[in-house]
Amino acid sequence: MSKVKLVFAGHDLKFAKLIIDYLEKSNRFEIRLDQWAGHNAHDEKYSKECLNWADVIVCEWGLGNAVWYSSHKQPHQKLIVRMHRQELDTAYPKEFTIENIDVLIAISPYVYEEFYRVFKLPREKMKMIYNVLDANKLDKPKTAESDFHLGIIGIAPKMKRLDLALDVLEKLWLKDKRYKLFVKGKLPQEYPWLWKKDEEREYYESQFQRIEKAEWKNAVAFDGFGDIDEWLQKIGFVLSTSDFESFHLAPGEGMASGAPPLILKWDGSNTIYNKEFLLGNIDDMVNRVLDYNEMNTNQKEEIRQKAKNFVNQRFDIEKIGKEWVELIEEVLSR
């Protein structure tokens, strides 16, 4: 049986990597990547080569890539567009040749409804498939000090609210000097587009000054960009302090490692994470950590296991990968 020729096209394929790897390992698909240089910038000659080769095209993000492929797709081909949230702030979905798109995937129920509300995308073409993580890879033993270590993954742009993460650290550190905050990911200065914005730059400069002047200055560590599975071994709690998110995989990754999440509620967070994982304010976060650290070993283990079970059953690649295979096969059978 010949393999299905599958193209993944987009400017940022990092959130699709696990899906691509899963489909490749299934031995049912031959995969090519059409890596775009930006939302609307690409090597058109190479994109045409991919187009002429493909049975199925997956546009990762519904931006210029989905506009181009939906206007060039051939009648025998199938086109799937996976959308996150960024697209809501653009006009690209209005430019789709919608009759040429077979399925529009949204990564959470809330985002699904927002795409319908803003763009009136046809519901019969829409499907919700959650974002994905590799729970098995992230599940590694914790270090002895991890119960006193907070982690935040990604602090740019400013809507990620580093200031609130620092507030949590400060309140905990004043009670116990063992508490530390580890920041994973690129620094804002490493994003030229962001650092050029006065409002963003001034916000981060004020946060760095705050750290520099604080008694707890040495309790903040910037660990840089890179794989997080080993990094999470020293992290007891993963913070999500953002004003809003489309999904926010970071606390889910923490949960897969056995780190209870500290998630400040945002619109739609309750369609991704259970209410018991969502908190109303900074003090709730602080109290969650303090309460946890007063528990005995068995109670802590029960909470860690509950977090692991939740993400295993909802976001793990073994579950989400099967959903993708089923979707592609269903689309091809039409």
URFEN-V725795 format. One record per helix or strand. SS is the DSSP state (a for helix, b for strand). FROM is the first residue (numbers start at 1). TO is the last residue. If there is no record, write none. Layout:
<<SS,FROM,TO> <SS,FROM,TO>>
This chain:
<<b,4,10> <a,14,25> <b,29,35> <a,44,53> <b,56,60> <a,64,72> <b,78,83> <a,86,89> <a,92,95> <a,98,100> <b,103,106> <a,109,119> <a,123,125> <b,126,128> <b,133,133> <a,135,138> <a,146,148> <b,149,153> <a,158,160> <a,162,173> <b,180,184> <a,188,190> <a,192,195> <a,198,213> <a,217,219> <b,220,224> <a,231,234> <b,237,240> <a,250,256> <b,260,264> <a,269,271> <a,275,277> <b,278,279> <a,282,292> <a,297,314> <b,316,316> <a,317,333>>
